[in-house]
């Protein structure tokens, strides 16, 4: 989920269609689920401890009992094939039912500037895995076992610690992303949710994010259907002192540019559309301006923004708390502003 600016303008008809598709993609549950945690044996950053933390979280929070911690042998001359073999073995265990495979990598990695592909690296740099080659190998397989596997066959949902421009702390340097993931997962569970999706986890990660930590990244490859994970409410270990999500209410400002109809009609249509979608997908207009199109500054939850950004070309502005600090400080006559008074314009 890039937060880089874009100048793209979306026809209002396309926006309406894609937003409805996003809302209607309510997700699917799975009959079987497994998790595979990958790390290099050649790693002194605490990846082994993070793997244990994540494995316990998968068991306690999501009820996934089949979690494999696979450490890539530091003497292996073909680490990519070792990983591919483990993934294929997991896939073949998921035959005959709608299934979900969660793959987590803990360790060093870089984004290749030429190919824009993910490179997984051992700490010494002597072992390297091009993740795109693994993904392409699985998708190119004629093995029928892929037909029931959502993640590999039809959609990939990615949750990463940061984008390519940021560095992430390891466990030896402070609180790791895995530890933050665990905190977010337990917070969602203790809030009484029966199930969560990846967007919910992303939203909670952002709400509980330390001030100096980079923003997490969420992205979808393939279809936009939600991946829903039921939460396990059996007796589990005490997760420690966790901050409740309600005590750190944070929402997102984003901008989107719409065209295709007169400005007042676009605003009216947007307002009517936002009134018809469920509350959990609520989007409100903070400001709207007329240009060659209609530029809308909108507010939404992190979860809603993640889903909209996965299917529509909108621009992240920033994370905010509470209302605008400057109320009507700019005279309305200085520009044709359609914000704040949308409802009045409709009624007038």
C-alpha positions, 0 to 999 in steps of 0.5 A: 500500500504505497503512500506516494502521491498520485495525480490519477483521476477516477470517473465517479461511475468507476468509484461507485462500482469498485466501492460497492465491490469492496463493501460486498467482498465480506470474506470467506472462512476456511475449513483448514488453515496452516501457517509456515514461518520462514527464517534463516538459521544464519540470523542473530537478530532474534528471529528464532524468538520472534518465530516462537512468539508468532507461533504461540500467537497463531495458536492462542489467538487464531486457533491454528495448531499446525504451525511450522517453524522452518529454519533454512539450513545455513549450509544449504546451497539452494535455499530457494528450493528448500523453501519451495519444497516446504511450501508445496508440502504444506499445500498438498496437505490442504487438499479437498477443502477451502483452505488458507496458508499463512506464510510469515518470513522473519529476518533480513530482506531488501527490495531490489531496486531494478526488479522491485522484487523482494529479496530474503537474505541471511545475516551474512548475506551468503544466502539469498532468496528471490521471493518472486521466483518462489511465487511464480513457480507455485502459480505456474504449477499444474498441481491440482492442489492449488485450486482450493488455496486462496492465498496462492491460487487467487489472491495474496494479501501482504502485511509487512513491517514497513515500506522499502524506504524504512528500516525496522528494528529487530528484537535485539534492538527493541520491540520487533514487528512480530511483537507488535503483531502479537499485541495487535492480535491479542487486543482484537481478541480481547475486544470481543471480536469473533473473527478478524480480517487482515485489514483489522490487524493492519488497523490495530497495528497502526493504532498501537504503533510507537511514534518512532516505528515506521508505518506497516504496509498492507497490499493485495495481489489478485482479488479483493475478497477478505481473508477472515480468521476466526478468533480462538477464545479457548483458555490461553496464556496471559498476553500481558498488559495490552493497550485497548484499541479504543484508548487510541482512536486514530483515523486516516485522511486520504484524498481522491479525485473524481470526475465524470459529472458536474461537481455538485452532482458528484458530491451529492452522489458521493454522499448518497453512496456513503450513506448506503454502505455499512457503518464499518466502511464509513467514509466522511468528507472533510473538505471538497474542492473544485478543480479540473475534477472534484478533489475530496479530502476524506476521513476513514478508519485504517481498515476502511482505508486499507480496503479502499486503497487496495482497489482504488487510486487514492492518496494517503494524507496522514493519520489523525486524532480528533477533529480539525484544529482549525475550524473555518479559518479560511474564508469560504469566498477565497475558493469554491469549497464544497466541504462541511456543507454537503448536506446543506447543499443537498437540502437546499 
